[in-house]
């Protein structure tokens, strides 16, 4: 039976209605992903020449925020999938890119990313994933520490160090015997995103699947092609907005003396959101020293404080597993460990110490 299309707002309503069940079940949110496909969300990040709709970058990130406001798990899955789209677009001349982008636009292939080993994970240790050159490709071994939707993915965009100290990026065919998805370890939140580690056991990667050939920084090409430079800031904004809406509803009926505090948090959210979308879309503003880390840390901090405000106002009921208040508080913790370079950690600790307010 053919699935009917749905609107974005209708999809959001359905996804929000399942948020607690998704959190408790800790199983892949297939219904939510189907709703995203039906409303066209899987085409937004993909330009028209590749079968997508090519949504404006700022509007796309506002929709990521709207999704995170309802269900952070689903927002994480979509943004990691769209990050894979971004890497493929930045390597559009690679043989694998165009057919994979077209399949992703149709929703017939789910791809995600596995690049933590090239960014914030274990820089002081030997390379986690190593690629050795062969006559017609690479033989790759190692462990990718973080892959969202690992067991569901047909392709994973992976970064690896080469034996001569350079880096490559490739589109890994995920469902093959030498690719092993580890048994997922429970996290504090977002377990339904099925985020976990993937082992590569002497996997052969043909030259046709290499997106970025050996170079000093395989991720640099992607950063040069970004049309919005603060992607990791919008999901914390979504969690903050959801928590604040919950808190505002609670102070309407009781805790009237707390209205001023929630109004202050809402003003802070409005100001920060305006900054994030203004700076994120402006390459010149992004060049300001430390601006990215400052806004990222501010978003993480606001998400945590807003979710704790909603929990406080929910009282004992908020501490029950069925309450969205406790879920939002746990979700906010994720941002303190997600893609946090040293500059973000420093800014975050400054805020936690009470010196940056």
Protein Blocks (a to p, Z undefined) as FASTA:
>chain_A
ZZddddfklmmmmmmmmmmmmmmnopacfklmmmmmmnopmmmmpcfknopaopafklmm
mmmmmmmmmommlmmmmmmmmmmmmmmmmmmmpmklmmmmmmmmnopaccdddfklmmmg
oklbccfbdcdddfklccdedddfbdghklmpmbdcdddddfkopacdddddfbbfklcc
ddddddfbhklnopacdddehiacdfklpmbdcdfblklmmmmmpcbfblmlmmmmmmmm
mmmmmmmmmmmmgoklmmmmmmmmmmmmmmmmmmmmmmmmmmklmmpghklmmmmmmmmm
mmmmmmmmmmmmnmmmlmpmklmklmmmmmmmmmmmgopafklmmmmmmmmnopaZZ
